[in-house]
Amino acid sequence: MAATAKGDKIEKIIARLQARIGEGQFYEAQQQTRVVAARYTKAANWPAAIDILYNVAQSLLKAGQGGSGGDLCVLLVDTYKQAELKPDSASKGKLLTCLRLFDGREPTRKKYIGEMIAWSSKYGEFPAGDPEIHHVAGSLYAEEHETADAERHLILGTKDSSDVLARMEYEWFKEDEAHTAALYAGRAILPYLLVANVRAANGAYRLFTSALNQDRGTAMGVQDVSSSTADIRVYPSIPLLNFLGLLLLAVQRGSPELYRQLSAKYASHIKEVEAWHEPLEMIAEMYFSISRPRQSNPLMDMMSGLFGGNAGGGAPAAGGAKRPSIMSPTPSSNMPAAEGLD
């Protein structure tokens, strides 16, 4: 009986605050919500604080008050952190419901996404943040043609993310010349390999090339080549797309020799795409145990000798905006293995 009374009290508080929003008193509703939520947070009544913040934040967002609603959303995540709440379908569901209500132009949204990722990283099982949160955020950015933000999240998303990412890259590619196809496909394939998600890399390649074949296959003179071990499509006018397909085959076979042959055969083409150089060195080391070339820097060599460490290492090359070659920034060496993404 007491629990029911408490529940009724919370519902009345929410209704009163939502009435303020209905009257156009947006700032007052936001401030009163913060005060009431703080009272329940101080008492460690987490369900009440969460219920109030979640419902009022939604109402403000639906009323077009992205700043006020976003502020309460960030406070909602902070309450999750104080409660040490773990990511599950219920806790994530509330956050994602709010996320979908944001206007894409609302600046607070990016902060909110960052807070969600940080919370799920600390209290969940994925060091880089929960894949479902990444997928929803990345999908929203993809719909809005915010390619860099979409890539950053979809690379760490769910098993459905590779399709969303490949479609986005293909739509972007359609604005460019046919011979640039590999640069756009590579923006999905190489980062997926760098986070150890081979299945997603293959899925992105299949979707991208299928769309390409459907739209331009005849004009490009695509050839199907079959052997006893594999079926491969060859693009005479896009050698780097052939390289990506054969790279995926080499990764699946774990064949250093095949990778060396590929690198030699396509060396002149790869040389032209500077931003692929470091990612390919990392992939060679990850999948084929081929050590990365030592960066030659006299000053760094001297420092390394003095302090007994390795002070060298080149920075990732930046890709161009119009003719991309890989997502930027390049995932760092401490990027978690993506076993949970398969």
N, C-alpha and C positions, 0 to 999 in steps of 0.2 A: 504493500500500500504506500509505504514511504517513497519507494522508487518511482511509483507512478506519479506521486505528488511532485517529486523533484523534476520528473520529465515534463509535467504540465507547466511547471514554473519556467523551465528553459524555453518551451514552446511559446509561452506568453512573452518572454523577453525578446525572442526572435521576431515575433509578430509585431511587437511595439517598434522595434528598430526598422523593420521592413516598412512599417507605416510611415516612418520619418522619410524613408527613401521615396515612397509614393507621393509624399507631399513636396518633394524636391529639396528636402533638407539633407543633402548628401554629406556635407562635411560633418554636420552634427551627428548623423548616423554612424559615420566612420569613427569619430572620436568617442562616442558613447560605447560603441562596440569594443574598442580598445580597452576602455576602462572596465567594462563588465568582464571581458575575457581575462584581463589581468587579475581580477578578483578570484576567478575560478582557477587560474593557473597557480596563483599563490597558495591556494588550498589544495593543489595537486589534483583537482577534479578535472582531469584531462578530457574525458568524454564531453563534459559540458562546455569547456572552453573551445574544443574543436567544433562541436555542433554549432555554436554561436558564430564563430569566425567563418566556417564553411558556408552557412546559409546566408549570412549578411553579405559576404564577399560576392557570392553568386548574384544576389539581387543588385548590388552596385554595378557589377560588370554588365548585367542585362540592361541596366539603365544607362549604359554608355559612360559610366564613371570609371574608366580604366585606371586612373591614378589612385583613387580611393580604394577601389576593389582590389587592385594589385597590391597595395600596401597591406591589406588584410590577408591576402594570399601569402605574402612573405611572412607575415606574423603567424599564419597557420602552420607553415613549415617550421618556423622557430619553435612553435608549441610541440610539434612532433619531436623535434630534437630534445627539448626539455623532458618530454615524456619518455624519451628513448624508444620511440615507437619504431618497429621494424617494418620494412616495405612488404605489404601483402596486398591482395586484391582490393580490400576495403580501404586501406590507407592511401594506396596509389590512386584508386578510383576517384576519391574526393579531389585529389590534387589535379588529376587529368581532366575531370569535369570542369573545374575552374579554368584550367589552361585553355580549353577549347572555346571558352567564352570571351577571351581577350580579342580586342581588335589588333590586327597585325602591326599597326603603327604605334601601339602603346609601348613607350620605352620601358615601363616597369616589367613587361613580360620577360625580357631577357634576364633580368635579375631574378625573377621568380623561377625560371627554368634552371638557372645556375644554382639556386638554393635547393631545388628539388634534387638535382643531381648530387650535390654535396651531401644532403641528408641520406639519400639512398646508398651512396658510397660508404658512408660511415656506419650505417646500421644494417645494410644489406650484404649480400654475398658477392657483389660485383664491385671490385675496386674502382673501376672507371664510371660507376653509376649504373642504375637499373636499366636494362635494355628496353623495357617497355616505355619508360619515360623518354629515353633517347629516340625511340621509334616515333612516338607521337609528336615530340618536338620537331624532329627532322622532317616528318611528313607535312607538318604545318608550314615549315620554312620552304619545303619543296613546292607546295601549292602557291606560295607567294613569290616563287622564283628567287628566293634568297639562297643562292647555290652554296656559298661557303659555309653558312650556318647549317644548312641541310646536310651537307656532306659530313661535317664534324659529328653530327648526332647519328645519322643513319649508319655510318661505319661501325658504331657501337650499339646498334639496335637489335631487333629480333630477327627471326628467320624470314620475316616478310619485308625487311628493310631493303634488301638487295634489289628487289623488283622496283621499289619506289625510287631508289637512287639511280638505277640504270635507266628508268624511263625519264627521269629528270635530266640526266646527262644527254640522253638521246634527243630530247626536245631542245636542249641548248645547242647541241651539235647541228641540228637542222637549220640553224641560222648561219652556219659556216660552210666552207667548201668541203666537198666529199673527201678529199685527201687528208683532212684533219680528224677523221673519225676516231683513230686510235688514241689521240690526245684526250678526247672526251671519255672514251671507254676506260682508258687508263686511270682516270680520276676515281673510278670505283674499284677496278680490279687490283691495282697495286696497293692501295691502303688496306683492302680486305686481306691481302696476303700478309701485310705487315702486322696485322692484329691476329694472325693465325686463323683466319676464317676462310679456309679454302673453299668450302661449299658455297659461301656467299660470293666469292670471287668468280667461281664457275657459273653461278646463277646469273650474275650481272653480265658476264660475257655472252652467255646464251641469249639473254633477253635483248641486249644491245644489238648483237649480230642478226638476230631474227628480225628485228625491226628494220635494220639496214637492208637485209636481203629483200624484205617485202617492199620497201620503198624504192630501192635503187639497184637491186641485185642484177637485173638484166643489163642495165646501162653500164654497170661496173665490170661486167664479165666475170662474175664469181664462178669459181670452179670447185666442184666437190672431189676430193681425193680420198680414196679408201685404201686401207691396208689391212693386214690380218689382225692388227692390234688397235687401230683407231680410224675414225672417220673425221676428216678435217676439211674445212672450207678455206679456200685460198683466194685472197683478194690481190690480184696482180697490181692494182694501183695504190694499195695501202699496205706496204710491207710491215709497218709497225703493228698493224692489227693481226697479221699473220704471226708476228713475234709473240704477241700477248697470248694468242691461242696455243701456240707451241710451248710457251712458258708454263701455262697451266698444266699442260700434258706432262712436262718435265717435273713439275712439282708433285703431281700425283704419282709419278714413277719414282721420285726421289733419285733422279739420275744426274749426278754432277757432270758426267761426260756429255750428256745431251744438252745440259745448260751451257757448257763451254762451247759446244758446236753452235748453238743458237747465238750466243754472244758474239762469236767470231763472224758468223754469217751476216748478222744485222748490225755489226759494229758501226758502220758508217751512218746508218739511219739513227741509231741510238745516240750517237755523238751529237746530233743536231738538237736533241731534246735534253738540255742540261738538267732540268729538274727531275729527270728519271734516274740520273746517275747514282745518287746516294741511295734512294729506295732500292734500286736493283742490287747494289752492293750488300745492303741489309738482307734482301731476299736470298741472295746467293749464300750468305753466311747462315741464315736461319734454316734453309731447306736443303742445302747441298754441302754444308760445312766448308765453304770456300771463304777463307779469311779475307776480310776487307783490306784493300791496299792501304798502306800506311801513308798518312798525309805528310807531305814533305814541307816543313816550315822550320827554317833554321833557328828562329827564336824559340819556338816551342820545343824543338829538339834539345836546345841548350837547357831550357827550364826543366825538361823531363830528366835530362842527365843529372842536373843539380839536385833535384828533389826525389829522384827515383820513381817518378810516376809518369803517367801518360797525359801530358798537357795538350796534346794535339787533338785533331778532329775538326773536320770542316763543317760549317753550318749548312743547313739545307738550302738549296738554290730556290729562289722565288720563281713561280710560274707566272706567265702573263695572264691578264684577265680575259682577253678575247680568245687566245689559243692556249688553253690550259694543258698541262701535262700531268699533274697530280695534285691532289688536295694539298692545301697549305694550312698550317704547318705540317711537315712530315712527322708522323707519330714517333715519339721518343722511344728510346731503348727500354724504358720501364713501363711501356704500355702492357697491360695485362693480357695474357693469353685468353682467347675468346671462346673457351670451351663451352661457356654458357650460352653462346650466341647461336650454336648449331641446333 
